[in-house]
Amino acid sequence: MSDALTYLVKARPEAMKAYFHFLKDAGKRLDPKTRNLISVITKVHAQTENGLRQYLKRALREGATPDEVLDALLMAFPALGLSRIVWAVDVLL
């Protein structure tokens, strides 16, 4: 967890607890691999390298293959654009 997120958890525990509960509840009908692939896409969109690496590891641990990760990136092409996909592939390599 980033220093900023750690600070928010300490500074606003109730709000952050509600936020984390929301995230957990929102994805409970998806399998872990799918949830983590979606998180990979959100981290690419935000271009947060640490987050991308974190959720990539989780997606792979949950059974995603490198080809599935690439497919997920390419499926999100309309939202991500070529420059973010190239950025992500650079990080992945």
VEXDREN-2710 file (C-alpha; in Angstrom, 1 decimal):
% VEXDREN-2710
k/r/px/py/pz
1/MET/0.0/0.0/0.0
2/SER/1.3/3.5/-0.8
3/ASP/2.2/6.0/1.8
4/ALA/-0.7/8.2/0.8
5/LEU/-3.2/5.3/1.1
6/THR/-1.8/4.4/4.5
7/TYR/-2.2/8.0/5.6
8/LEU/-5.8/8.1/4.4
9/VAL/-6.6/4.9/6.2
10/LYS/-5.3/6.5/9.4
11/ALA/-6.7/10.0/8.8
12/ARG/-10.2/8.9/7.7
13/PRO/-10.6/5.3/8.9
14/GLU/-14.4/5.2/8.5
15/ALA/-14.5/6.6/5.0
16/MET/-11.7/4.3/3.8
17/LYS/-13.4/1.3/5.5
18/ALA/-16.5/2.1/3.5
19/TYR/-14.5/2.5/0.3
20/PHE/-12.8/-0.8/0.7
21/HIS/-16.1/-2.5/1.6
22/PHE/-17.6/-1.0/-1.6
23/LEU/-14.8/-2.3/-3.7
24/LYS/-15.0/-5.8/-2.2
25/ASP/-18.8/-5.9/-2.6
26/ALA/-18.7/-4.5/-6.2
27/GLY/-16.6/-7.4/-7.4
28/LYS/-17.8/-10.3/-5.5
29/ARG/-19.7/-11.8/-8.4
30/LEU/-16.6/-11.9/-10.5
31/ASP/-14.0/-14.6/-10.3
32/PRO/-10.6/-13.4/-8.9
33/LYS/-8.8/-13.6/-12.2
34/THR/-11.3/-11.4/-13.9
35/ARG/-11.3/-8.9/-11.0
36/ASN/-7.6/-8.6/-11.2
37/LEU/-7.5/-8.3/-15.0
38/ILE/-9.9/-5.4/-14.6
39/SER/-7.7/-3.9/-12.0
40/VAL/-4.7/-4.2/-14.3
41/ILE/-6.6/-2.2/-16.9
42/THR/-7.5/0.6/-14.4
43/LYS/-3.8/0.8/-13.4
44/VAL/-2.8/1.1/-17.0
45/HIS/-5.4/3.8/-17.5
46/ALA/-4.0/5.7/-14.5
47/GLN/-0.4/4.8/-15.6
48/THR/0.5/3.8/-12.1
49/GLU/3.5/1.4/-12.5
50/ASN/3.5/0.0/-9.0
51/GLY/-0.2/-0.7/-9.1
52/LEU/0.1/-2.3/-12.5
53/ARG/2.9/-4.6/-11.2
54/GLN/0.8/-5.4/-8.1
55/TYR/-2.3/-6.4/-9.9
56/LEU/-0.4/-8.2/-12.7
57/LYS/1.1/-10.5/-10.1
58/ARG/-2.3/-11.1/-8.6
59/ALA/-3.9/-11.8/-12.0
60/LEU/-1.1/-14.3/-12.9
61/ARG/-1.4/-15.9/-9.5
62/GLU/-5.1/-16.3/-10.1
63/GLY/-4.4/-18.1/-13.4
64/ALA/-4.3/-15.4/-16.0
65/THR/-1.8/-16.2/-18.8
66/PRO/0.4/-13.5/-20.4
67/ASP/-1.8/-13.8/-23.5
68/GLU/-4.9/-13.1/-21.5
69/VAL/-3.3/-10.0/-19.9
70/LEU/-2.4/-8.8/-23.4
71/ASP/-6.0/-9.6/-24.7
72/ALA/-7.4/-7.6/-21.7
73/LEU/-5.2/-4.7/-22.6
74/LEU/-6.2/-4.8/-26.3
75/MET/-9.9/-5.2/-25.4
76/ALA/-9.6/-1.9/-23.5
77/PHE/-8.0/-0.2/-26.5
78/PRO/-10.9/2.2/-27.0
79/ALA/-10.5/3.5/-23.4
80/LEU/-6.7/3.2/-23.1
81/GLY/-5.4/4.2/-26.5
82/LEU/-2.2/3.1/-28.1
83/SER/0.2/5.2/-25.9
84/ARG/-1.0/3.7/-22.6
85/ILE/-0.9/0.1/-24.1
86/VAL/2.6/0.7/-25.3
87/TRP/3.5/2.1/-21.8
88/ALA/2.0/-1.0/-20.2
89/VAL/3.8/-3.4/-22.5
90/ASP/7.1/-1.6/-21.7
91/VAL/6.4/-2.2/-18.0
92/LEU/5.4/-5.8/-18.5
93/LEU/8.6/-6.6/-20.5
END
